Structures are given as C-alpha cells and as structure tokens.
C-alpha cells in the first residue's frame, strides 16, 4: 500500500469527493514543519471558494469526519490546516515494505500510462563548440528521460544534431583554403571548430567569403558529391567525439538524426504551408505570421530565406510533423535554452497549419520547450573555450586531489578504498559534482559554478550524497562483520519510534511524490532537493543513534532495515540523476 495515496483516499472520503479527485488531494498533502502539530497536513485554503466556507471551518468539519484506521490515529484542525497523526509502527511497516518489495519502482505513479514522449535534448552542432548550453541540456534531458521512464512514459531520446546550415559552407570553404589532413586526423572536431572560427573572422574582412560559403552550402543541399563526401567525413568525425562523452556519462539516444535528415522533407512542408494559405511571401522570403496566435508582438516564423535556403525553423516544423507521424506522441519536449521565441514561432506555425488542414488531433499543443538558465564561472585550465570532455577530466582530477587531501586527515570511519577502485571513484565523484550542480537549483535560475563548492563532501553537493550512501553501505559491512543478520526477517519495526527514525520514515514516504513533481514540472531539481533532504535526515538519525548495538540485537536489526531501505531510496534517486551511488569514498 502506498501510504500517501491511502491518506489522500481517506481525506477524499471525508470530503465526499469522487475518486478522480484523489490525485488533487495527494498533491496538496504536506508535512507540518513542527512534528508536534501532526504528521501530515492538508491545507484547506483552496477549498474555501468551492465550499463557500472559511478554511478554518472546513478544516474543523473535515477533522470530525476523518475515519480512523490502523494508519490514521487522529485528526485535528490547526487553523486552516487539517492535521493528521499517523501510527509510526504501521507506517514504517508499510513504507519500508513497499521499498523492500519494489526496490526499483516504489512510489511510481504511472503518469505516462505507456504513452510515448519524445524528448529532444543535447543536440550539439557539428563544427561549432559543444558549449555549456549543450552540457546542461544533455544532463537535464538525460535526467528527465529517466524520470519520465520511471513514471511510465515510453521515452524516445532524440539527439537532433545541428549538422546542417550555412556554417558548413564556412567550414568547407576554410577546408578548401587551409585544409590540413594531419590536423584533422589528430584533432577532429577541435580542428573543425578552428576552421569555422577562422573562416568567420575572414568573412568580417571580406564579404566575398560569406558569398562563397553560401554557394558551397547550396551545393551541399543540392547533393554535389564532392561536397557531400567532405560533409559526411566532418559529421562522422564529430559524432565520434560526441560519442566518447556520451559513453563516459552513460547516456544513450534512440536517434542521432539531425537537421540534415530533413533535407528532402522540408520543401514539401513549406509547400503545404503555402497551399493552406498559412504562409505568405515577404520580400522574397516565406513566412508565417504568428503574433495573432501567440498574443504578443513577435517576428513571423521564417521558413525560407530570400536566397532560397530553408531555415532552422522550417526544419523543426518538418521534424515535428515527422515525429507525429512516427510516434503519435503524448508529448514532444525540447530541452533547449534561449530559443523561446524560436519554439513559440514553430509551435504556433504548426498550430495554424493544424487548423487550416483540419488535423484530427491538435498535436502542436502537445509540443513544449523546457528551457533553462545560464551557468557562469565554469572554465578549465585550458581556458575559456569549454569542451565537455575537458570539464569531465578536470572534475575527475580535482576529485582525486580533494580526496587525497581529505583522507590524509580524516576519513570519518569509512572503510578504506580498495586501490584498484580509486580511478573509478574519482571519475564518479567528479561527475557527481558536475551533474548534481546542474540540478541543485530550479532549471530556469542562472547559476554560478565554483569547483571548490561542488566537490565538497558536505553541503548541497553530489559528493555529499555519494558520501552518505557510502556511509550506509559501511554500516552493512560492519553489521556483517559483527554477525548481525542483514538478510533475515527485518526485525520488529515497531521498535522504530524515535523521532529521528520517524523523520526518516516520513522522508521515505515522500520519494514517490518528489519524483512525480519532477516529472510534472519537468524539474529534476525536485528529485535532487528531495535526495539532499533524505541524506540530511539520515545523517541526523545516524549522528543521534547507534545503529549496531551489541546489547540490543533486535533494535539493531530494525535500524539496519531502516538504513537499508533508505539506501535503496538514495541509490534509486541518484540513478535517476545519472549519479553513481558509491560504496567507498
Ligand atoms: N543544435 C541546436 C543548438 O545548438 C539545438 C537544437 C535543439 N533541438 C531542436 N529541435 N531545435 O542551438
């Protein structure tokens, strides 16, 4: 039984509401800040209007109507809140039992119900630097993919590579000027970016360069074999580089088809826009006006430039149509920052086409842009041009150094790290520091990165969570050494009634709702924030109580059970964030 759902049901019955409204109640349940006030609170403000009554009166009436059961001991109105007191032993039994029985999926709500969700993330550009926007998109996207999967969506991971557009004209032009085989072999994408930057710089001096680059890209679009061969080579070299990084992070995609894959599809789509009377010609270009549907002054969605080249927006329109035809998605989500206008234009243009062509499903309404803020202050020894690979190296090396310095002084009773594992651990800690940082605030907040802060084993960091996990693991090793059974029957959970134990059980009850909020708000922060709380509550328990007490084996076993389930929750949550739970640190 999921305790939180059960409580929501009981409140629903007291309200005399239909079953469909249980989820609404469940989402509103909170934990009172002061445990003396109760274990669960249901705020009644939102009901005032509907029930035409003051929140305090509603709370009083509800308290009188709550039916007590083995879980709910009593109910009381506290101002505008309905507060419930729970039976600690029974709740512990249920919560820990659910984690024990479903270690991979406890707390899951099946929000997706098997529907398909297309998730567009990472999407770096070939021959342009893989910058922090892409790192954040990669990380947030991978987290969301795991969170949505956990919540029952069938997720299609799309890496819509930026492998088309006039930038290739520049690179190919530069290659024809200065191309150096040895340099390309040795430095691949770094070299391509250099060529791109150099060509761009030249074009500022000499406008003829831009013209030549344009015409080279046109030849590419028209399929000139010599140019296509070059482009293919650049593309596959770049992809190899991206793959190294994805492998290292353990991230996979279902498709790497990028903008180039729309080459043949984009013209017919533009023709449809024209035929439906949705697009118009404007000074030789083809555009769709969208201010009217978006409801604010915004530039038209440009599908074709006056020189005849198709645009990024036209390709996104064609791509979205293709996704719908392939998947009939329940949602099509783009994890991309600073392109709000672009996506608003594309979705609005598609929405107009939907009306004009009378589509049976208005699927453009299922498309959404999940944006995020900017990261400041991240740079490496190699300078400001930031490459993801270099950042990962730096994180690993710094993690190794930090650990060395620390373990020279103080290892706080953790088991010694087997030397063979040191390298793996440094890599895992370095990644945890980076990846957790990205989700330690809400995605739209601009953040400032600082190496020393993110690597700390204390505070709101990834390594702190790994450290806590290693501490939990250490308890098990000690228990095995001390001969306390860890696998046999859990022991008497009714013994878990101390305040710190109860706080931990209550936290564990919050796992499912936290992941659910993460999915609904497209906000991995919700999971990160929850895990940090969980770790803090665990450490408060750990600092206050002796888990393994030879004089009291029954209590030791019950506490070990609690630690074990907390460890499962922490490991599962870290897994959702792509962070490796560690056994040693
Ligand atoms: N390659 C683009 C960029 O770096 C991001 C692509 C995002 N996805 C999309 N369907 N437009 O800005």
Boltz pocket constraint, residues with backbone or C-beta under 6 A from the ligand:
constraints:
  - pocket:
      binder: B
      contacts: [[A, 120], [A, 122], [A, 123], [A, 124], [A, 125], [A, 160], [A, 161], [A, 162], [A, 316], [A, 334], [A, 335], [A, 336]]
      max_distance: 6.0
